[in-house]
Amino acid sequence: MTLDSEAYNYIVNEEYFPDKSVIIKEGGHSSWVYIILQGKVKVKKKTRKGMLNLMTLKEGDTVGEMVLLHKDKGGRAVSFVADGPVQLGLLDSVRLTEDLNILSPQLKKFISTLASRLNDATEQVVSIAIQ
């Protein structure tokens, strides 16, 4: 996936993370949302059998967007870890939230439902993977 030119409008800062750096920690309460400018990021989940690699994200993918799409009272559901050196664009969460808030209530509910289903599917995959 290449970086959509519209995404550049939301970038307020760039951050660099060395290999194996934890970008967002599972259980944390950060509100940061990033877009990958260069490099790869592993999505990891804690299990009773240790850390499970769920997937690898690449340039153009977003990191941490679920915090905007699914207002969950808990902490972050997964960790994001640099897979080699990574350059990320920090996205303007305030502006993203403002843009989301102009959507119709029905569309916001639809997006929230999809995000919730994705969280549920992730939990099911994890439970199957560690059996």
Backbone as a printed PyTorch tensor [residue, N CA C, xyz], in Angstrom:
tensor([[[  0.8530,  -1.1760,   0.0000],
         [  0.0000,   0.0000,   0.0000],
         [  0.8910,   1.2280,   0.0000]],

        [[  0.6030,   2.1650,  -0.8430],
         [  1.3630,   3.4160,  -0.8470],
         [  0.6530,   4.4310,   0.0240]],

        [[  1.3910,   5.4230,   0.4150],
         [  0.8520,   6.4450,   1.2910],
         [ -0.0680,   7.3730,   0.5090]],

        [[ -1.3070,   7.4530,   0.9240],
         [ -2.3030,   8.3250,   0.3090],
         [ -1.9020,   9.7770,   0.5650]],

        [[ -1.9310,  10.5920,  -0.4770],
         [ -1.5180,  11.9880,  -0.3310],
         [ -2.4020,  12.7370,   0.6610]],

        [[ -3.6520,  12.3350,   0.8180],
         [ -4.5310,  12.9840,   1.7950],
         [ -4.0480,  12.7600,   3.2250]],

        [[ -3.4080,  11.6310,   3.4820],
         [ -2.9150,  11.3290,   4.8230],
         [ -1.8630,  12.3370,   5.2580]],

        [[ -1.0810,  12.8550,   4.3100],
         [ -0.0570,  13.8470,   4.6570],
         [ -0.6670,  15.0800,   5.3260]],

        [[ -1.8930,  15.4060,   4.9950],
         [ -2.5420,  16.5740,   5.5910],
         [ -2.7760,  16.4280,   7.0880]],

        [[ -2.7940,  15.2020,   7.5760],
         [ -3.0330,  14.9530,   8.9990],
         [ -1.7460,  14.8300,   9.8140]],

        [[ -0.6010,  14.7130,   9.1670],
         [  0.6560,  14.5090,   9.8830],
         [  1.1100,  15.8140,  10.5440]],

        [[  1.3200,  15.7450,  11.8590],
         [  1.7670,  16.9200,  12.6030],
         [  3.2220,  16.8040,  13.0620]],

        [[  3.7630,  15.5850,  13.0220],
         [  5.1390,  15.3750,  13.4540],
         [  5.6080,  14.0330,  12.8970]],

        [[  6.8980,  13.8570,  12.7970],
         [  7.4610,  12.5720,  12.4030],
         [  8.2960,  12.0440,  13.5570]],

        [[  8.2080,  10.7370,  13.7690],
         [  8.9700,  10.0980,  14.8380],
         [  9.6890,   8.8900,  14.2780]],

        [[ 10.8480,   8.6030,  14.8580],
         [ 11.6700,   7.4870,  14.4240],
         [ 11.8110,   6.5060,  15.5770]],

        [[ 11.7120,   5.2270,  15.2610],
         [ 11.8350,   4.1810,  16.2630],
         [ 12.8490,   3.1510,  15.7790]],

        [[ 13.8440,   2.8140,  16.6220],
         [ 14.7940,   1.7720,  16.2370],
         [ 14.1290,   0.3880,  16.3020]],

        [[ 14.7910,  -0.5840,  15.7220],
         [ 14.3210,  -1.9680,  15.7070],
         [ 13.9180,  -2.4320,  17.1040]],

        [[ 12.7890,  -3.1120,  17.1790],
         [ 12.2470,  -3.7280,  18.3960],
         [ 11.7080,  -2.7220,  19.4150]],

        [[ 11.6230,  -1.4560,  19.0610],
         [ 11.0320,  -0.4550,  19.9650],
         [  9.5320,  -0.6710,  20.0710]],

        [[  9.0240,  -0.5470,  21.2900],
         [  7.5800,  -0.6210,  21.4890],
         [  7.0130,   0.7640,  21.1880]],

        [[  6.1910,   0.8370,  20.1620],
         [  5.6050,   2.1060,  19.7380],
         [  4.3610,   2.4120,  20.5720]],

        [[  3.5050,   1.4210,  20.6960],
         [  2.3040,   1.5080,  21.5410],
         [  2.2370,   0.2040,  22.3160]],

        [[  2.0630,   0.2890,  23.6310],
         [  2.0630,  -0.8900,  24.4880],
         [  0.6360,  -1.3520,  24.7750]],

        [[  0.4250,  -2.6470,  24.6520],
         [ -0.8670,  -3.2360,  24.9950],
         [ -1.2300,  -2.8750,  26.4380]],

        [[ -2.4760,  -2.4780,  26.6370],
         [ -2.9400,  -2.0960,  27.9680],
         [ -2.7580,  -0.6180,  28.2670]],

        [[ -1.9440,   0.0660,  27.4700],
         [ -1.7210,   1.4960,  27.6740],
         [ -2.9420,   2.3190,  27.2860]],

        [[ -2.9440,   3.5600,  27.6810],
         [ -4.0900,   4.4400,  27.4310],
         [ -3.7200,   5.6390,  26.5590]],

        [[ -2.7810,   5.4560,  25.6630],
         [ -2.3870,   6.5500,  24.7770],
         [ -3.4690,   6.8090,  23.7330]],

        [[ -3.4540,   7.9950,  23.1640],
         [ -4.4170,   8.3280,  22.1040],
         [ -3.6990,   8.6070,  20.7880]],

        [[ -2.4430,   8.1610,  20.6680],
         [ -1.6600,   8.4210,  19.4660],
         [ -2.1060,   7.5420,  18.3130]],

        [[ -2.1120,   8.1430,  17.1470],
         [ -2.3940,   7.4260,  15.9010],
         [ -1.2920,   7.8210,  14.9180]],

        [[ -0.7100,   6.8260,  14.2820],
         [  0.3970,   7.0470,  13.3650],
         [  0.0680,   6.4890,  11.9850]],

        [[  0.8480,   6.9220,  11.0170],
         [  0.8740,   6.2950,   9.7020],
         [  2.3260,   5.9280,   9.4210]],

        [[  2.5360,   4.7540,   8.8710],
         [  3.8970,   4.2900,   8.6100],
         [  4.4140,   4.9590,   7.3380]],

        [[  5.4900,   5.7250,   7.4960],
         [  6.1260,   6.4000,   6.3680],
         [  7.2100,   5.5220,   5.7470]],

        [[  7.9580,   4.8270,   6.6020],
         [  9.0000,   3.8970,   6.1440],
         [  9.1440,   2.7940,   7.1740]],

        [[  9.3500,   1.5930,   6.6930],
         [  9.5940,   0.4690,   7.5860],
         [  8.3630,  -0.3840,   7.8170]],

        [[  8.4840,  -1.2670,   8.8100],
         [  7.4150,  -2.2080,   9.1420],
         [  7.1820,  -2.2140,  10.6460]],

        [[  5.9410,  -2.5340,  11.0220],
         [  5.5450,  -2.5880,  12.4200],
         [  4.8040,  -3.9010,  12.6660]],

        [[  5.2140,  -4.6300,  13.6940],
         [  4.5280,  -5.8680,  14.0580],
         [  3.4070,  -5.5580,  15.0520]],

        [[  2.2770,  -6.2180,  14.8510],
         [  1.1490,  -6.1370,  15.7740],
         [  1.2300,  -7.3830,  16.6400]],

        [[  1.3370,  -7.1850,  17.9630],
         [  1.5300,  -8.3030,  18.8890],
         [  0.4710,  -8.2820,  19.9800]],

        [[  0.1570,  -9.4800,  20.4680],
         [ -0.8540,  -9.6360,  21.5150],
         [ -0.2980, -10.5380,  22.6090]],

        [[ -0.4710, -10.1150,  23.8680],
         [ -0.0680, -10.9470,  25.0030],
         [ -1.0350, -12.1190,  25.1270]],

        [[ -0.4800, -13.2970,  25.3690],
         [ -1.3030, -14.4720,  25.6200],
         [ -0.7200, -15.2030,  26.8170]],

        [[ -1.4260, -16.1930,  27.2910],
         [ -0.9090, -16.9880,  28.4120],
         [  0.3200, -17.7980,  28.0020]],

        [[  0.5460, -17.9270,  26.6940],
         [  1.7110, -18.6520,  26.1870],
         [  2.8100, -17.7170,  25.6940]],

        [[  2.6890, -16.4290,  25.9610],
         [  3.6820, -15.4640,  25.5090],
         [  3.1150, -14.5330,  24.4550]],

        [[  4.0070, -13.7650,  23.8190],
         [  3.5790, -12.8100,  22.7930],
         [  3.2780, -13.5330,  21.4850]],

        [[  2.1690, -13.1530,  20.8550],
         [  1.7530, -13.7160,  19.5810],
         [  1.8230, -12.6280,  18.5240]],

        [[  2.5180, -12.9060,  17.4180],
         [  2.5580, -11.9740,  16.2930],
         [  1.2790, -12.1360,  15.4900]],

        [[  0.4830, -11.0750,  15.4040],
         [ -0.7740, -11.1330,  14.6680],
         [ -0.6010, -10.7920,  13.1970]],

        [[  0.2010,  -9.7750,  12.9250],
         [  0.4280,  -9.3430,  11.5450],
         [  1.5520,  -8.3280,  11.5050]],

        [[  1.9760,  -8.0150,  10.2800],
         [  2.9810,  -6.9810,  10.0770],
         [  2.3860,  -5.9000,   9.1950]],

        [[  2.4890,  -4.6610,   9.6420],
         [  2.0040,  -3.5020,   8.8910],
         [  3.1710,  -2.8860,   8.1340]],

        [[  2.8640,  -2.2120,   7.0230],
         [  3.9140,  -1.6240,   6.1850],
         [  3.5550,  -0.1930,   5.7990]],

        [[  4.3980,   0.3960,   4.9700],
         [  4.2220,   1.7890,   4.5470],
         [  2.7890,   2.0560,   4.0800]],

        [[  2.2270,   3.1400,   4.6160],
         [  0.8620,   3.5380,   4.2670],
         [ -0.1830,   3.0310,   5.2250]],

        [[  0.1630,   2.0370,   6.0500],
         [ -0.7890,   1.5140,   7.0330],
         [ -0.8290,   2.4180,   8.2610]],

        [[ -1.9760,   2.4330,   8.9080],
         [ -2.1060,   3.2040,  10.1470],
         [ -1.8230,   2.3080,  11.3450]],

        [[ -1.3880,   2.9430,  12.4140],
         [ -1.0360,   2.2710,  13.6560],
         [ -1.8040,   2.9490,  14.7820]],

        [[ -2.6630,   2.2040,  15.4660],
         [ -3.3550,   2.7360,  16.6330],
         [ -4.6680,   3.4210,  16.3590]],

        [[ -5.2260,   3.2640,  15.1670],
         [ -6.4560,   3.9800,  14.8000],
         [ -7.6860,   3.5080,  15.5600]],

        [[ -7.6370,   2.3150,  16.1310],
         [ -8.8190,   1.7920,  16.8240],
         [ -9.2440,   2.6880,  17.9880]],

        [[ -8.2990,   3.4160,  18.5650],
         [ -8.6350,   4.3190,  19.6630],
         [ -9.6130,   5.4020,  19.2000]],

        [[ -9.5710,   5.7650,  17.9320],
         [-10.5040,   6.7560,  17.3860],
         [-11.8190,   6.1240,  16.9530]],

        [[-11.7430,   4.9060,  16.4340],
         [-12.9040,   4.2720,  15.8270],
         [-13.7980,   3.5400,  16.8150]],

        [[-13.2130,   3.1120,  17.9080],
         [-13.9600,   2.3010,  18.8790],
         [-13.6520,   2.8280,  20.2730]],

        [[-14.5580,   3.6040,  20.7960],
         [-14.3390,   4.2210,  22.1070],
         [-14.5030,   3.1680,  23.2020]],

        [[-13.3990,   2.5230,  23.5190],
         [-13.3830,   1.4660,  24.5200],
         [-12.8170,   2.0440,  25.8150]],

        [[-13.4060,   1.6630,  26.9270],
         [-12.9350,   2.1800,  28.2090],
         [-11.6270,   1.5190,  28.6610]],

        [[-11.2910,   0.3890,  28.0610],
         [-10.0660,  -0.3040,  28.4270],
         [ -8.8570,   0.2940,  27.7390]],

        [[ -7.7170,  -0.3250,  27.9850],
         [ -6.4860,   0.1240,  27.3500],
         [ -6.3530,  -0.4500,  25.9530]],

        [[ -5.2090,  -0.1960,  25.3540],
         [ -4.9260,  -0.6830,  24.0110],
         [ -5.0080,  -2.2160,  23.9800]],

        [[ -5.6000,  -2.7550,  22.9240],
         [ -5.8290,  -4.2000,  22.8210],
         [ -4.6000,  -4.9720,  22.3470]],

        [[ -3.6660,  -4.2910,  21.6960],
         [ -2.4670,  -4.9380,  21.1540],
         [ -1.2700,  -4.0080,  21.3240]],

        [[ -0.0910,  -4.5690,  21.1130],
         [  1.1330,  -3.7690,  21.0830],
         [  1.5860,  -3.6110,  19.6420]],

        [[  2.2860,  -2.5170,  19.3790],
         [  2.8900,  -2.2660,  18.0800],
         [  4.3880,  -2.1320,  18.2960]],

        [[  5.1590,  -2.9550,  17.5880],
         [  6.5960,  -3.0240,  17.8070],
         [  7.3220,  -2.8460,  16.4670]],

        [[  8.3430,  -1.9960,  16.4650],
         [  9.1220,  -1.7530,  15.2470],
         [  9.8010,  -3.0410,  14.7950]],

        [[  9.6790,  -3.3300,  13.5040],
         [ 10.3340,  -4.4810,  12.8840],
         [ 11.4240,  -3.9260,  11.9670]],

        [[ 12.5430,  -3.5740,  12.5830],
         [ 13.5790,  -2.8080,  11.8990],
         [ 13.3370,  -1.3390,  12.1980]],

        [[ 14.1840,  -0.4550,  11.6940],
         [ 13.9720,   0.9760,  11.9220],
         [ 12.6780,   1.4290,  11.2380]],

        [[ 11.9370,   2.3020,  11.9160],
         [ 10.6330,   2.7470,  11.4170],
         [ 10.5210,   4.2600,  11.5200]],

        [[  9.9890,   4.8640,  10.4770],
         [  9.6480,   6.2890,  10.4870],
         [  8.1210,   6.3750,  10.4420]],

        [[  7.5480,   7.0660,  11.4340],
         [  6.1010,   7.2040,  11.5200],
         [  5.6980,   8.6630,  11.4530]],

        [[  4.5450,   8.9060,  10.8750],
         [  3.9490,  10.2290,  10.9060],
         [  2.8910,  10.2470,  11.9980]],

        [[  3.0550,  11.1360,  12.9700],
         [  2.0620,  11.2910,  14.0410],
         [  0.8800,  12.0700,  13.4700]],

        [[ -0.3030,  11.4730,  13.5690],
         [ -1.4870,  12.1000,  13.0000],
         [ -2.1770,  12.9940,  14.0180]],

        [[ -2.8010,  14.0450,  13.5420],
         [ -3.5190,  15.0100,  14.3610],
         [ -4.8300,  14.3850,  14.8370]],

        [[ -4.8230,  13.8340,  16.0570],
         [ -6.0000,  13.1470,  16.6000],
         [ -7.1920,  14.0750,  16.7590]],

        [[ -6.9350,  15.3210,  17.1040],
         [ -8.0320,  16.2830,  17.2710],
         [ -8.7400,  16.4890,  15.9330]],

        [[ -7.9770,  16.7160,  14.9040],
         [ -8.5670,  16.9330,  13.5780],
         [ -9.2710,  15.6830,  13.0630]],

        [[ -8.6700,  14.5150,  13.2790],
         [ -9.3120,  13.2620,  12.8770],
         [-10.6470,  13.0810,  13.6040]],

        [[-10.6590,  13.3760,  14.8950],
         [-11.8970,  13.2600,  15.6750],
         [-12.9410,  14.2430,  15.1720]],

        [[-12.5240,  15.4670,  14.8850],
         [-13.4630,  16.4520,  14.3330],
         [-14.0600,  15.9700,  13.0200]],

        [[-13.2200,  15.4060,  12.1590],
         [-13.7040,  14.8970,  10.8750],
         [-14.6440,  13.7090,  11.0700]],

        [[-14.3320,  12.8460,  12.0300],
         [-15.2310,  11.7250,  12.3180],
         [-16.5650,  12.2030,  12.8800]],

        [[-16.5240,  13.2720,  13.6690],
         [-17.7460,  13.7700,  14.3070],
         [-18.7380,  14.3950,  13.3300]],

        [[-18.2880,  14.7510,  12.1300],
         [-19.2330,  15.3190,  11.1590],
         [-20.0020,  14.2300,  10.4010]],

        [[-19.6100,  12.9770,  10.6070],
         [-20.3390,  11.8710,   9.9820],
         [-21.7080,  11.7210,  10.6290]],

        [[-22.6160,  11.1370,   9.9070],
         [-23.9560,  10.8990,  10.4560],
         [-23.8630,   9.9140,  11.6210]],

        [[-24.8050,  10.0040,  12.5660],
         [-24.7990,   9.0520,  13.6920],
         [-24.8550,   7.5990,  13.2120]],

        [[-25.5740,   7.3530,  12.1250],
         [-25.6850,   5.9930,  11.6080],
         [-24.3340,   5.4860,  11.0930]],

        [[-23.6060,   6.3430,  10.3850],
         [-22.3050,   5.9420,   9.8670],
         [-21.2960,   5.7670,  10.9980]],

        [[-21.3340,   6.6440,  12.0010],
         [-20.4410,   6.5010,  13.1560],
         [-20.7100,   5.1810,  13.8740]],

        [[-21.9850,   4.8210,  14.0310],
         [-22.3580,   3.5610,  14.6810],
         [-21.8600,   2.3780,  13.8520]],

        [[-21.9930,   2.4780,  12.5310],
         [-21.5290,   1.4280,  11.6330],
         [-20.0210,   1.2190,  11.7870]],

        [[-19.2560,   2.3040,  11.7970],
         [-17.8010,   2.2310,  11.9480],
         [-17.4380,   1.6470,  13.3090]],

        [[-18.1120,   2.0820,  14.3520],
         [-17.8530,   1.5680,  15.6910],
         [-18.1520,   0.0710,  15.7800]],

        [[-19.2330,  -0.3450,  15.1310],
         [-19.5940,  -1.7640,  15.1200],
         [-18.5320,  -2.5870,  14.4000]],

        [[-18.0520,  -2.0940,  13.2580],
         [-16.9910,  -2.8010,  12.5300],
         [-15.7290,  -2.9150,  13.3850]],

        [[-15.3710,  -1.8310,  14.0650],
         [-14.1860,  -1.8450,  14.9220],
         [-14.3530,  -2.8440,  16.0630]],

        [[-15.5480,  -2.8920,  16.6360],
         [-15.8300,  -3.8350,  17.7160],
         [-15.7270,  -5.2780,  17.2170]],

        [[-16.2500,  -5.5230,  16.0300],
         [-16.1640,  -6.8740,  15.4560],
         [-14.7140,  -7.2570,  15.1760]],

        [[-13.9170,  -6.3070,  14.7450],
         [-12.5060,  -6.5860,  14.5060],
         [-11.8120,  -6.9610,  15.8170]],

        [[-12.1120,  -6.2450,  16.8830],
         [-11.5540,  -6.5930,  18.1980],
         [-11.9770,  -7.9980,  18.6080]],

        [[-13.2560,  -8.3150,  18.4230],
         [-13.7620,  -9.6470,  18.7770],
         [-13.0850, -10.7300,  17.9400]],

        [[-12.9300, -10.4790,  16.6330],
         [-12.2780, -11.4500,  15.7540],
         [-10.8270, -11.6660,  16.1610]],

        [[-10.1510, -10.5990,  16.5390],
         [ -8.7650, -10.7110,  16.9970],
         [ -8.6880, -11.6120,  18.2230]],

        [[ -9.5850, -11.4040,  19.1730],
         [ -9.6020, -12.2310,  20.3830],
         [ -9.8650, -13.6940,  20.0440]],

        [[-10.7590, -13.9530,  19.1080],
         [-11.0460, -15.3360,  18.7030],
         [ -9.8450, -15.9780,  18.0230]],

        [[ -9.1660, -15.2450,  17.1570],
         [ -7.9770, -15.7710,  16.4800],
         [ -6.8930, -16.0910,  17.5090]],

        [[ -6.7170, -15.2030,  18.4730],
         [ -5.7170, -15.4290,  19.5100],
         [ -6.0380, -16.6880,  20.2870]],

        [[ -7.2960, -16.8670,  20.6750],
         [ -7.6500, -18.0410,  21.4600],
         [ -7.4460, -19.3390,  20.6600]],

        [[ -7.7150, -19.3010,  19.3600],
         [ -7.4870, -20.4740,  18.5040],
         [ -5.9880, -20.7200,  18.3540]],

        [[ -5.2190, -19.6660,  18.1860],
         [ -3.7790, -19.7990,  17.9470],
         [ -3.0270, -20.3720,  19.1450]],

        [[ -3.5220, -20.1570,  20.3350],
         [ -2.7760, -20.6220,  21.5190],
         [ -3.3090, -21.9330,  22.0850]],

        [[ -4.2640, -22.5500,  21.4130],
         [ -4.7910, -23.8390,  21.9020],
         [ -3.7390, -24.9050,  21.8420]]])
